[in-house]
Amino acid sequence: MILKKIFLLLLVVTVSGCASGPKYTEVESSIPTVEPGKGRIYFYRSATMMGSGIQPEVNLNSEKVGDSQPGGFFFVDRGPGDYEVVLSTEVDKKLTFELDNGEENYVRMTVGLGVLVYRVYPELVNQTQALSEIQGLSYTGAPLK
């Protein structure tokens, strides 16, 4: 009986922790093209049970641009330059990269075990892999026009 209650609690926490919103396939045609003089950075996280309660802020060059929600994705447009993504749980996990004019970069946020809690790691992924992984995810960004 106790195991059943624990399982139900974990199920509720997992379902409530996942992103909601329209799927990538539903909004893909509404995503605007990148403005001249800018590049685009996509952030996404798969909808796994592991660490679903851990949803750190996504900081890009010390500016909060979103949250790392399981099963969600969003994007930001920025000018060319050097960028640092920081996700903080018990420790900061960082990723640095350069964004070029007209370029699209994809940052996958992956959950791993930490000392006390799960950690979310940012990693740069190529476009082909990212687009195959993002298909079933929910859009969590700013409203699309």
N, CA, C and O atoms as a GROMACS GRO file, in nm:
protein
  580
    1MET      N    1   0.082  -0.120   0.000
    1MET     CA    2   0.000   0.000   0.000
    1MET      C    3   0.087   0.126   0.000
    1MET      O    4   0.057   0.222  -0.071
    2ILE      N    5   0.193   0.126   0.079
    2ILE     CA    6   0.283   0.242   0.084
    2ILE      C    7   0.352   0.261  -0.051
    2ILE      O    8   0.366   0.374  -0.097
    3LEU      N    9   0.394   0.152  -0.114
    3LEU     CA   10   0.458   0.163  -0.246
    3LEU      C   11   0.363   0.221  -0.349
    3LEU      O   12   0.404   0.299  -0.435
    4LYS      N   13   0.237   0.185  -0.340
    4LYS     CA   14   0.137   0.238  -0.432
    4LYS      C   15   0.122   0.389  -0.415
    4LYS      O   16   0.113   0.462  -0.514
    5LYS      N   17   0.120   0.436  -0.290
    5LYS     CA   18   0.109   0.579  -0.263
    5LYS      C   19   0.233   0.654  -0.311
    5LYS      O   20   0.222   0.763  -0.367
    6ILE      N   21   0.350   0.595  -0.290
    6ILE     CA   22   0.474   0.659  -0.337
    6ILE      C   23   0.473   0.669  -0.489
    6ILE      O   24   0.510   0.772  -0.545
    7PHE      N   25   0.432   0.562  -0.555
    7PHE     CA   26   0.425   0.563  -0.701
    7PHE      C   27   0.330   0.671  -0.751
    7PHE      O   28   0.363   0.744  -0.845
    8LEU      N   29   0.212   0.681  -0.690
    8LEU     CA   30   0.114   0.783  -0.730
    8LEU      C   31   0.169   0.924  -0.707
    8LEU      O   32   0.149   1.013  -0.790
    9LEU      N   33   0.238   0.944  -0.597
    9LEU     CA   34   0.299   1.075  -0.568
    9LEU      C   35   0.403   1.109  -0.674
    9LEU      O   36   0.407   1.222  -0.723
   10LEU      N   37   0.488   1.014  -0.708
   10LEU     CA   38   0.590   1.036  -0.811
   10LEU      C   39   0.526   1.066  -0.946
   10LEU      O   40   0.575   1.150  -1.021
   11LEU      N   41   0.418   0.998  -0.976
   11LEU     CA   42   0.347   1.021  -1.102
   11LEU      C   43   0.291   1.162  -1.107
   11LEU      O   44   0.303   1.230  -1.210
   12VAL      N   45   0.229   1.208  -0.999
   12VAL     CA   46   0.173   1.343  -0.993
   12VAL      C   47   0.283   1.447  -1.007
   12VAL      O   48   0.267   1.544  -1.082
   13VAL      N   49   0.393   1.428  -0.937
   13VAL     CA   50   0.505   1.523  -0.945
   13VAL      C   51   0.561   1.527  -1.086
   13VAL      O   52   0.592   1.635  -1.138
   14THR      N   53   0.575   1.411  -1.148
   14THR     CA   54   0.629   1.405  -1.284
   14THR      C   55   0.538   1.474  -1.383
   14THR      O   56   0.584   1.554  -1.465
   15VAL      N   57   0.410   1.445  -1.378
   15VAL     CA   58   0.316   1.504  -1.474
   15VAL      C   59   0.306   1.655  -1.452
   15VAL      O   60   0.299   1.731  -1.549
   16SER      N   61   0.304   1.699  -1.327
   16SER     CA   62   0.291   1.842  -1.300
   16SER      C   63   0.418   1.917  -1.336
   16SER      O   64   0.414   2.039  -1.355
   17GLY      N   65   0.532   1.848  -1.345
   17GLY     CA   66   0.658   1.914  -1.375
   17GLY      C   67   0.684   1.930  -1.524
   17GLY      O   68   0.777   2.001  -1.562
   18CYS      N   69   0.604   1.867  -1.608
   18CYS     CA   70   0.629   1.875  -1.752
   18CYS      C   71   0.568   2.001  -1.812
   18CYS      O   72   0.467   2.054  -1.765
   19ALA      N   73   0.632   2.048  -1.916
   19ALA     CA   74   0.587   2.168  -1.985
   19ALA      C   75   0.453   2.144  -2.053
   19ALA      O   76   0.422   2.033  -2.098
   20SER      N   77   0.375   2.250  -2.061
   20SER     CA   78   0.250   2.242  -2.136
   20SER      C   79   0.252   2.353  -2.240
   20SER      O   80   0.322   2.453  -2.226
   21GLY      N   81   0.176   2.335  -2.342
   21GLY     CA   82   0.172   2.431  -2.450
   21GLY      C   83   0.167   2.358  -2.582
   21GLY      O   84   0.170   2.235  -2.586
   22PRO      N   85   0.159   2.432  -2.691
   22PRO     CA   86   0.152   2.368  -2.822
   22PRO      C   87   0.283   2.297  -2.855
   22PRO      O   88   0.391   2.342  -2.819
   23LYS      N   89   0.271   2.187  -2.924
   23LYS     CA   90   0.388   2.109  -2.964
   23LYS      C   91   0.465   2.180  -3.077
   23LYS      O   92   0.411   2.264  -3.149
   24TYR      N   93   0.591   2.144  -3.089
   24TYR     CA   94   0.677   2.203  -3.193
   24TYR      C   95   0.612   2.192  -3.330
   24TYR      O   96   0.613   2.287  -3.408
   25THR      N   97   0.556   2.076  -3.361
   25THR     CA   98   0.496   2.056  -3.492
   25THR      C   99   0.378   2.150  -3.516
   25THR      O  100   0.346   2.182  -3.631
   26GLU      N  101   0.314   2.197  -3.408
   26GLU     CA  102   0.201   2.289  -3.421
   26GLU      C  103   0.245   2.434  -3.440
   26GLU      O  104   0.175   2.512  -3.504
   27VAL      N  105   0.361   2.470  -3.385
   27VAL     CA  106   0.406   2.610  -3.392
   27VAL      C  107   0.519   2.633  -3.494
   27VAL      O  108   0.556   2.747  -3.521
   28GLU      N  109   0.571   2.526  -3.549
   28GLU     CA  110   0.685   2.536  -3.640
   28GLU      C  111   0.662   2.639  -3.750
   28GLU      O  112   0.752   2.718  -3.781
   29SER      N  113   0.545   2.639  -3.810
   29SER     CA  114   0.518   2.732  -3.920
   29SER      C  115   0.499   2.875  -3.870
   29SER      O  116   0.505   2.969  -3.950
   30SER      N  117   0.476   2.894  -3.740
   30SER     CA  118   0.458   3.028  -3.682
   30SER      C  119   0.588   3.089  -3.631
   30SER      O  120   0.592   3.207  -3.596
   31ILE      N  121   0.695   3.010  -3.627
   31ILE     CA  122   0.822   3.061  -3.578
   31ILE      C  123   0.879   3.155  -3.684
   31ILE      O  124   0.901   3.114  -3.797
   32PRO      N  125   0.903   3.281  -3.647
   32PRO     CA  126   0.951   3.378  -3.747
   32PRO      C  127   1.094   3.347  -3.791
   32PRO      O  128   1.169   3.280  -3.721
   33THR      N  129   1.128   3.397  -3.907
   33THR     CA  130   1.266   3.384  -3.953
   33THR      C  131   1.355   3.474  -3.867
   33THR      O  132   1.308   3.570  -3.806
   34VAL      N  133   1.481   3.441  -3.865
   34VAL     CA  134   1.576   3.520  -3.787
   34VAL      C  135   1.596   3.655  -3.855
   34VAL      O  136   1.618   3.662  -3.976
   35GLU      N  137   1.589   3.761  -3.776
   35GLU     CA  138   1.608   3.896  -3.831
   35GLU      C  139   1.751   3.913  -3.882
   35GLU      O  140   1.844   3.851  -3.830
   36PRO      N  141   1.770   3.996  -3.985
   36PRO     CA  142   1.905   4.023  -4.033
   36PRO      C  143   1.993   4.079  -3.920
   36PRO      O  144   1.947   4.161  -3.840
   37GLY      N  145   2.116   4.035  -3.914
   37GLY     CA  146   2.208   4.082  -3.812
   37GLY      C  147   2.198   4.008  -3.681
   37GLY      O  148   2.262   4.047  -3.583
   38LYS      N  149   2.118   3.901  -3.677
   38LYS     CA  150   2.102   3.824  -3.554
   38LYS      C  151   2.118   3.675  -3.582
   38LYS      O  152   2.122   3.631  -3.697
   39GLY      N  153   2.128   3.600  -3.474
   39GLY     CA  154   2.127   3.454  -3.478
   39GLY      C  155   2.022   3.406  -3.380
   39GLY      O  156   1.965   3.486  -3.306
   40ARG      N  157   1.995   3.276  -3.380
   40ARG     CA  158   1.891   3.221  -3.293
   40ARG      C  159   1.951   3.108  -3.209
   40ARG      O  160   2.032   3.029  -3.256
   41ILE      N  161   1.908   3.104  -3.082
   41ILE     CA  162   1.950   2.998  -2.992
   41ILE      C  163   1.825   2.928  -2.941
   41ILE      O  164   1.740   2.990  -2.876
   42TYR      N  165   1.814   2.799  -2.971
   42TYR     CA  166   1.705   2.716  -2.920
   42TYR      C  167   1.752   2.647  -2.792
   42TYR      O  168   1.867   2.602  -2.783
   43PHE      N  169   1.664   2.640  -2.694
   43PHE     CA  170   1.690   2.567  -2.569
   43PHE      C  171   1.580   2.462  -2.557
   43PHE      O  172   1.463   2.492  -2.577
   44TYR      N  173   1.618   2.338  -2.525
   44TYR     CA  174   1.515   2.235  -2.509
   44TYR      C  175   1.558   2.128  -2.409
   44TYR      O  176   1.676   2.107  -2.382
   45ARG      N  177   1.456   2.061  -2.356
   45ARG     CA  178   1.480   1.954  -2.258
   45ARG      C  179   1.376   1.845  -2.280
   45ARG      O  180   1.257   1.873  -2.290
   46SER      N  181   1.422   1.721  -2.286
   46SER     CA  182   1.329   1.610  -2.309
   46SER      C  183   1.237   1.591  -2.189
   46SER      O  184   1.261   1.646  -2.081
   47ALA      N  185   1.132   1.515  -2.209
   47ALA     CA  186   1.030   1.494  -2.106
   47ALA      C  187   1.056   1.366  -2.028
   47ALA      O  188   0.971   1.276  -2.027
   48THR      N  189   1.170   1.356  -1.963
   48THR     CA  190   1.201   1.236  -1.885
   48THR      C  191   1.156   1.254  -1.741
   48THR      O  192   1.146   1.366  -1.691
   49MET      N  193   1.128   1.143  -1.674
   49MET     CA  194   1.087   1.147  -1.533
   49MET      C  195   1.203   1.190  -1.444
   49MET      O  196   1.183   1.261  -1.346
   50MET      N  197   1.322   1.147  -1.478
   50MET     CA  198   1.438   1.174  -1.392
   50MET      C  199   1.461   1.324  -1.376
   50MET      O  200   1.482   1.396  -1.473
   51GLY      N  201   1.456   1.370  -1.254
   51GLY     CA  202   1.485   1.510  -1.223
   51GLY      C  203   1.381   1.608  -1.270
   51GLY      O  204   1.411   1.727  -1.283
   52SER      N  205   1.258   1.563  -1.294
   52SER     CA  206   1.157   1.654  -1.349
   52SER      C  207   1.123   1.769  -1.256
   52SER      O  208   1.078   1.874  -1.301
   53GLY      N  209   1.145   1.751  -1.126
   53GLY     CA  210   1.117   1.859  -1.031
   53GLY      C  211   1.224   1.967  -1.031
   53GLY      O  212   1.203   2.076  -0.977
   54ILE      N  213   1.339   1.938  -1.090
   54ILE     CA  214   1.449   2.035  -1.097
   54ILE      C  215   1.433   2.114  -1.226
   54ILE      O  216   1.448   2.060  -1.335
   55GLN      N  217   1.402   2.244  -1.214
   55GLN     CA  218   1.378   2.328  -1.330
   55GLN      C  219   1.450   2.462  -1.313
   55GLN      O  220   1.387   2.564  -1.287
   56PRO      N  221   1.582   2.459  -1.327
   56PRO     CA  222   1.658   2.583  -1.304
   56PRO      C  223   1.632   2.689  -1.411
   56PRO      O  224   1.588   2.660  -1.522
   57GLU      N  225   1.661   2.813  -1.373
   57GLU     CA  226   1.655   2.923  -1.470
   57GLU      C  227   1.761   2.900  -1.576
   57GLU      O  228   1.868   2.845  -1.549
   58VAL      N  229   1.731   2.943  -1.697
   58VAL     CA  230   1.829   2.941  -1.805
   58VAL      C  231   1.880   3.083  -1.818
   58VAL      O  232   1.805   3.174  -1.854
   59ASN      N  233   2.007   3.102  -1.789
   59ASN     CA  234   2.069   3.234  -1.798
   59ASN      C  235   2.165   3.238  -1.916
   59ASN      O  236   2.250   3.150  -1.932
   60LEU      N  237   2.149   3.339  -1.998
   60LEU     CA  238   2.234   3.361  -2.115
   60LEU      C  239   2.307   3.492  -2.094
   60LEU      O  240   2.245   3.598  -2.091
   61ASN      N  241   2.439   3.485  -2.079
   61ASN     CA  242   2.520   3.604  -2.048
   61ASN      C  243   2.459   3.682  -1.931
   61ASN      O  244   2.440   3.803  -1.938
   62SER      N  245   2.429   3.609  -1.824
   62SER     CA  246   2.378   3.665  -1.697
   62SER      C  247   2.236   3.721  -1.706
   62SER      O  248   2.193   3.792  -1.615
   63GLU      N  249   2.163   3.692  -1.812
   63GLU     CA  250   2.024   3.736  -1.826
   63GLU      C  251   1.934   3.613  -1.830
   63GLU      O  252   1.957   3.521  -1.907
   64LYS      N  253   1.830   3.613  -1.745
   64LYS     CA  254   1.735   3.502  -1.749
   64LYS      C  255   1.655   3.508  -1.878
   64LYS      O  256   1.593   3.609  -1.910
   65VAL      N  257   1.659   3.397  -1.954
   65VAL     CA  258   1.585   3.391  -2.080
   65VAL      C  259   1.474   3.287  -2.077
   65VAL      O  260   1.394   3.279  -2.170
   66GLY      N  261   1.467   3.207  -1.970
   66GLY     CA  262   1.363   3.105  -1.959
   66GLY      C  263   1.393   3.010  -1.844
   66GLY      O  264   1.480   3.035  -1.762
   67ASP      N  265   1.317   2.902  -1.842
   67ASP     CA  266   1.335   2.797  -1.742
   67ASP      C  267   1.353   2.663  -1.812
   67ASP      O  268   1.299   2.640  -1.920
   68SER      N  269   1.430   2.577  -1.750
   68SER     CA  270   1.454   2.444  -1.804
   68SER      C  271   1.340   2.352  -1.763
   68SER      O  272   1.348   2.284  -1.661
   69GLN      N  273   1.235   2.351  -1.842
   69GLN     CA  274   1.117   2.270  -1.812
   69GLN      C  275   1.122   2.139  -1.889
   69GLN      O  276   1.145   2.139  -2.010
   70PRO      N  277   1.100   2.026  -1.820
   70PRO     CA  278   1.097   1.898  -1.890
   70PRO      C  279   0.990   1.899  -1.999
   70PRO      O  280   0.877   1.941  -1.976
   71GLY      N  281   1.027   1.853  -2.116
   71GLY     CA  282   0.933   1.846  -2.227
   71GLY      C  283   0.907   1.977  -2.297
   71GLY      O  284   0.810   1.990  -2.372
   72GLY      N  285   0.993   2.078  -2.273
   72GLY     CA  286   0.970   2.210  -2.331
   72GLY      C  287   1.086   2.261  -2.414
   72GLY      O  288   1.199   2.214  -2.403
   73PHE      N  289   1.055   2.361  -2.498
   73PHE     CA  290   1.159   2.429  -2.575
   73PHE      C  291   1.118   2.575  -2.592
   73PHE      O  292   1.000   2.610  -2.586
   74PHE      N  293   1.219   2.659  -2.613
   74PHE     CA  294   1.198   2.800  -2.646
   74PHE      C  295   1.321   2.849  -2.720
   74PHE      O  296   1.421   2.777  -2.731
   75PHE      N  297   1.315   2.970  -2.772
   75PHE     CA  298   1.430   3.025  -2.843
   75PHE      C  299   1.442   3.173  -2.814
   75PHE      O  300   1.346   3.240  -2.774
   76VAL      N  301   1.563   3.224  -2.835
   76VAL     CA  302   1.589   3.368  -2.827
   76VAL      C  303   1.675   3.407  -2.946
   76VAL      O  304   1.755   3.327  -2.996
   77ASP      N  305   1.657   3.529  -2.992
   77ASP     CA  306   1.739   3.583  -3.100
   77ASP      C  307   1.836   3.684  -3.040
   77ASP      O  308   1.798   3.768  -2.958
   78ARG      N  309   1.962   3.674  -3.082
   78ARG     CA  310   2.066   3.763  -3.031
   78ARG      C  311   2.162   3.799  -3.144
   78ARG      O  312   2.169   3.731  -3.246
   79GLY      N  313   2.236   3.906  -3.122
   79GLY     CA  314   2.338   3.946  -3.218
   79GLY      C  315   2.457   3.852  -3.213
   79GLY      O  316   2.474   3.777  -3.116
   80PRO      N  317   2.539   3.853  -3.316
   80PRO     CA  318   2.658   3.768  -3.318
   80PRO      C  319   2.748   3.800  -3.198
   80PRO      O  320   2.756   3.914  -3.152
   81GLY      N  321   2.815   3.697  -3.149
   81GLY     CA  322   2.908   3.717  -3.038
   81GLY      C  323   2.928   3.591  -2.957
   81GLY      O  324   2.881   3.483  -2.993
   82ASP      N  325   2.998   3.607  -2.846
   82ASP     CA  326   3.025   3.497  -2.754
   82ASP      C  327   2.916   3.490  -2.649
   82ASP      O  328   2.873   3.593  -2.596
   83TYR      N  329   2.870   3.369  -2.618
   83TYR     CA  330   2.762   3.350  -2.523
   83TYR      C  331   2.798   3.242  -2.421
   83TYR      O  332   2.872   3.148  -2.450
   84GLU      N  333   2.743   3.262  -2.301
   84GLU     CA  334   2.758   3.164  -2.194
   84GLU      C  335   2.620   3.131  -2.138
   84GLU      O  336   2.545   3.220  -2.098
   85VAL      N  337   2.588   3.002  -2.138
   85VAL     CA  338   2.464   2.953  -2.078
   85VAL      C  339   2.500   2.898  -1.941
   85VAL      O  340   2.596   2.822  -1.926
   86VAL      N  341   2.422   2.938  -1.839
   86VAL     CA  342   2.444   2.889  -1.703
   86VAL      C  343   2.312   2.835  -1.648
   86VAL      O  344   2.209   2.902  -1.652
   87LEU      N  345   2.318   2.712  -1.598
   87LEU     CA  346   2.207   2.647  -1.529
   87LEU      C  347   2.255   2.618  -1.387
   87LEU      O  348   2.357   2.552  -1.369
   88SER      N  349   2.181   2.666  -1.287
   88SER     CA  350   2.225   2.649  -1.148
   88SER      C  351   2.132   2.558  -1.071
   88SER      O  352   2.011   2.582  -1.064
   89THR      N  353   2.189   2.454  -1.012
   89THR     CA  354   2.119   2.373  -0.913
   89THR      C  355   2.205   2.380  -0.788
   89THR      O  356   2.215   2.486  -0.727
   90GLU      N  357   2.269   2.270  -0.749
   90GLU     CA  358   2.360   2.278  -0.637
   90GLU      C  359   2.494   2.338  -0.680
   90GLU      O  360   2.570   2.388  -0.597
   91VAL      N  361   2.522   2.332  -0.809
   91VAL     CA  362   2.640   2.394  -0.868
   91VAL      C  363   2.601   2.453  -1.003
   91VAL      O  364   2.499   2.414  -1.061
   92ASP      N  365   2.680   2.546  -1.053
   92ASP     CA  366   2.656   2.603  -1.186
   92ASP      C  367   2.712   2.509  -1.293
   92ASP      O  368   2.824   2.460  -1.282
   93LYS      N  369   2.632   2.486  -1.394
   93LYS     CA  370   2.677   2.412  -1.512
   93LYS      C  371   2.675   2.510  -1.628
   93LYS      O  372   2.574   2.575  -1.652
   94LYS      N  373   2.788   2.520  -1.699
   94LYS     CA  374   2.804   2.624  -1.800
   94LYS      C  375   2.837   2.566  -1.937
   94LYS      O  376   2.892   2.457  -1.950
   95LEU      N  377   2.800   2.644  -2.036
   95LEU     CA  378   2.832   2.614  -2.175
   95LEU      C  379   2.865   2.745  -2.243
   95LEU      O  380   2.790   2.842  -2.230
   96THR      N  381   2.976   2.750  -2.314
   96THR     CA  382   3.011   2.871  -2.390
   96THR      C  383   3.019   2.835  -2.538
   96THR      O  384   3.061   2.726  -2.574
   97PHE      N  385   2.979   2.930  -2.621
   97PHE     CA  386   2.984   2.910  -2.766
   97PHE      C  387   2.978   3.046  -2.833
   97PHE      O  388   2.949   3.148  -2.770
   98GLU      N  389   3.005   3.045  -2.962
   98GLU     CA  390   2.996   3.167  -3.043
   98GLU      C  391   2.876   3.155  -3.135
   98GLU      O  392   2.852   3.050  -3.195
   99LEU      N  393   2.802   3.265  -3.147
   99LEU     CA  394   2.686   3.271  -3.236
   99LEU      C  395   2.721   3.364  -3.351
   99LEU      O  396   2.764   3.478  -3.330
  100ASP      N  397   2.704   3.315  -3.472
  100ASP     CA  398   2.732   3.395  -3.591
  100ASP      C  399   2.603   3.454  -3.648
  100ASP      O  400   2.493   3.408  -3.616
  101ASN      N  401   2.616   3.552  -3.731
  101ASN     CA  402   2.504   3.615  -3.799
  101ASN      C  403   2.426   3.510  -3.879
  101ASN      O  404   2.484   3.439  -3.961
  102GLY      N  405   2.294   3.500  -3.856
  102GLY     CA  406   2.209   3.407  -3.929
  102GLY      C  407   2.217   3.263  -3.882
  102GLY      O  408   2.145   3.178  -3.935
  103GLU      N  409   2.301   3.234  -3.785
  103GLU     CA  410   2.321   3.096  -3.738
  103GLU      C  411   2.213   3.057  -3.637
  103GLU      O  412   2.160   3.141  -3.564
  104GLU      N  413   2.180   2.928  -3.635
  104GLU     CA  414   2.092   2.873  -3.532
  104GLU      C  415   2.172   2.772  -3.452
  104GLU      O  416   2.229   2.678  -3.507
  105ASN      N  417   2.175   2.792  -3.318
  105ASN     CA  418   2.240   2.698  -3.228
  105ASN      C  419   2.134   2.631  -3.143
  105ASN      O  420   2.029   2.690  -3.115
  106TYR      N  421   2.160   2.509  -3.102
  106TYR     CA  422   2.066   2.430  -3.024
  106TYR      C  423   2.133   2.384  -2.895
  106TYR      O  424   2.236   2.317  -2.898
  107VAL      N  425   2.072   2.422  -2.782
  107VAL     CA  426   2.124   2.384  -2.651
  107VAL      C  427   2.028   2.285  -2.588
  107VAL      O  428   1.915   2.318  -2.554
  108ARG      N  429   2.075   2.162  -2.575
  108ARG     CA  430   1.996   2.059  -2.508
  108ARG      C  431   2.031   2.062  -2.359
  108ARG      O  432   2.148   2.070  -2.322
  109MET      N  433   1.929   2.055  -2.277
  109MET     CA  434   1.949   2.053  -2.132
  109MET      C  435   1.922   1.911  -2.084
  109MET      O  436   1.809   1.861  -2.094
  110THR      N  437   2.025   1.846  -2.033
  110THR     CA  438   2.020   1.706  -1.994
  110THR      C  439   2.031   1.692  -1.843
  110THR      O  440   2.110   1.762  -1.780
  111VAL      N  441   1.952   1.602  -1.786
  111VAL     CA  442   1.954   1.580  -1.642
  111VAL      C  443   2.053   1.470  -1.607
  111VAL      O  444   2.059   1.366  -1.672
  112GLY      N  445   2.132   1.495  -1.501
  112GLY     CA  446   2.226   1.396  -1.450
  112GLY      C  447   2.224   1.398  -1.298
  112GLY      O  448   2.170   1.490  -1.237
  113LEU      N  449   2.284   1.298  -1.239
  113LEU     CA  450   2.288   1.290  -1.093
  113LEU      C  451   2.395   1.382  -1.037
  113LEU      O  452   2.506   1.391  -1.090
  114GLY      N  453   2.361   1.451  -0.929
  114GLY     CA  454   2.455   1.534  -0.856
  114GLY      C  455   2.483   1.470  -0.722
  114GLY      O  456   2.446   1.354  -0.700
  115VAL      N  457   2.548   1.542  -0.633
  115VAL     CA  458   2.578   1.490  -0.501
  115VAL      C  459   2.450   1.483  -0.417
  115VAL      O  460   2.421   1.380  -0.356
  116LEU      N  461   2.375   1.592  -0.414
  116LEU     CA  462   2.253   1.597  -0.332
  116LEU      C  463   2.125   1.594  -0.416
  116LEU      O  464   2.027   1.532  -0.375
  117VAL      N  465   2.126   1.658  -0.530
  117VAL     CA  466   2.008   1.665  -0.616
  117VAL      C  467   2.052   1.641  -0.761
  117VAL      O  468   2.170   1.637  -0.792
  118TYR      N  469   1.952   1.627  -0.847
  118TYR     CA  470   1.984   1.616  -0.988
  118TYR      C  471   2.043   1.748  -1.038
  118TYR      O  472   2.017   1.854  -0.981
  119ARG      N  473   2.122   1.740  -1.142
  119ARG     CA  474   2.178   1.858  -1.206
  119ARG      C  475   2.132   1.862  -1.350
  119ARG      O  476   2.106   1.758  -1.411
  120VAL      N  477   2.121   1.983  -1.403
  120VAL     CA  478   2.084   1.998  -1.543
  120VAL      C  479   2.204   2.057  -1.616
  120VAL      O  480   2.256   2.163  -1.578
  121TYR      N  481   2.248   1.988  -1.720
  121TYR     CA  482   2.368   2.023  -1.795
  121TYR      C  483   2.331   2.079  -1.932
  121TYR      O  484   2.253   2.016  -2.004
  122PRO      N  485   2.384   2.194  -1.970
  122PRO     CA  486   2.362   2.242  -2.107
  122PRO      C  487   2.468   2.184  -2.202
  122PRO      O  488   2.585   2.176  -2.166
  123GLU      N  489   2.426   2.146  -2.320
  123GLU     CA  490   2.523   2.099  -2.420
  123GLU      C  491   2.477   2.141  -2.559
  123GLU      O  492   2.357   2.142  -2.589
  124LEU      N  493   2.573   2.176  -2.643
  124LEU     CA  494   2.545   2.217  -2.780
  124LEU      C  495   2.523   2.092  -2.865
  124LEU      O  496   2.600   1.997  -2.858
  125VAL      N  497   2.416   2.094  -2.944
  125VAL     CA  498   2.379   1.979  -3.026
  125VAL      C  499   2.364   2.026  -3.170
  125VAL      O  500   2.321   2.138  -3.195
  126ASN      N  501   2.400   1.940  -3.265
  126ASN     CA  502   2.387   1.979  -3.406
  126ASN      C  503   2.240   1.986  -3.445
  126ASN      O  504   2.154   1.924  -3.381
  127GLN      N  505   2.211   2.060  -3.550
  127GLN     CA  506   2.074   2.088  -3.592
  127GLN      C  507   1.995   1.962  -3.624
  127GLN      O  508   1.879   1.951  -3.585
  128THR      N  509   2.054   1.869  -3.694
  128THR     CA  510   1.983   1.746  -3.732
  128THR      C  511   1.936   1.670  -3.610
  128THR      O  512   1.820   1.628  -3.603
  129GLN      N  513   2.025   1.651  -3.514
  129GLN     CA  514   1.989   1.579  -3.392
  129GLN      C  515   1.884   1.657  -3.312
  129GLN      O  516   1.786   1.600  -3.265
  130ALA      N  517   1.905   1.788  -3.297
  130ALA     CA  518   1.813   1.871  -3.219
  130ALA      C  519   1.672   1.868  -3.278
  130ALA      O  520   1.575   1.850  -3.205
  131LEU      N  521   1.660   1.884  -3.409
  131LEU     CA  522   1.528   1.886  -3.471
  131LEU      C  523   1.456   1.752  -3.458
  131LEU      O  524   1.333   1.749  -3.451
  132SER      N  525   1.530   1.643  -3.454
  132SER     CA  526   1.465   1.513  -3.433
  132SER      C  527   1.419   1.498  -3.288
  132SER      O  528   1.320   1.431  -3.262
  133GLU      N  529   1.490   1.559  -3.194
  133GLU     CA  530   1.455   1.548  -3.051
  133GLU      C  531   1.347   1.648  -3.008
  133GLU      O  532   1.277   1.625  -2.910
  134ILE      N  533   1.334   1.756  -3.080
  134ILE     CA  534   1.245   1.866  -3.038
  134ILE      C  535   1.100   1.846  -3.087
  134ILE      O  536   1.010   1.914  -3.039
  135GLN      N  537   1.079   1.755  -3.181
  135GLN     CA  538   0.949   1.738  -3.247
  135GLN      C  539   0.830   1.726  -3.152
  135GLN      O  540   0.727   1.788  -3.176
  136GLY      N  541   0.842   1.647  -3.046
  136GLY     CA  542   0.729   1.624  -2.957
  136GLY      C  543   0.725   1.714  -2.835
  136GLY      O  544   0.644   1.693  -2.745
  137LEU      N  545   0.813   1.815  -2.830
  137LEU     CA  546   0.821   1.902  -2.712
  137LEU      C  547   0.723   2.018  -2.722
  137LEU      O  548   0.679   2.054  -2.831
  138SER      N  549   0.689   2.077  -2.607
  138SER     CA  550   0.594   2.187  -2.600
  138SER      C  551   0.667   2.321  -2.601
  138SER      O  552   0.772   2.336  -2.539
  139TYR      N  553   0.610   2.417  -2.672
  139TYR     CA  554   0.668   2.551  -2.679
  139TYR      C  555   0.637   2.626  -2.549
  139TYR      O  556   0.521   2.639  -2.510
  140THR      N  557   0.742   2.675  -2.482
  140THR     CA  558   0.727   2.746  -2.354
  140THR      C  559   0.776   2.889  -2.359
  140THR      O  560   0.787   2.954  -2.256
  141GLY      N  561   0.807   2.938  -2.477
  141GLY     CA  562   0.861   3.073  -2.492
  141GLY      C  563   0.756   3.181  -2.500
  141GLY      O  564   0.638   3.159  -2.472
  142ALA      N  565   0.801   3.300  -2.538
  142ALA     CA  566   0.713   3.415  -2.553
  142ALA      C  567   0.609   3.385  -2.663
  142ALA      O  568   0.636   3.308  -2.755
  143PRO      N  569   0.490   3.446  -2.652
  143PRO     CA  570   0.387   3.421  -2.754
  143PRO      C  571   0.438   3.451  -2.895
  143PRO      O  572   0.507   3.549  -2.919
  144LEU      N  573   0.402   3.363  -2.987
  144LEU     CA  574   0.441   3.382  -3.127
  144LEU      C  575   0.337   3.467  -3.197
  144LEU      O  576   0.217   3.456  -3.168
  145LYS      N  577   0.381   3.551  -3.289
  145LYS     CA  578   0.290   3.642  -3.361
  145LYS      C  579   0.231   3.576  -3.482
  145LYS      O  580   0.152   3.638  -3.554
   0.00000   0.00000   0.00000
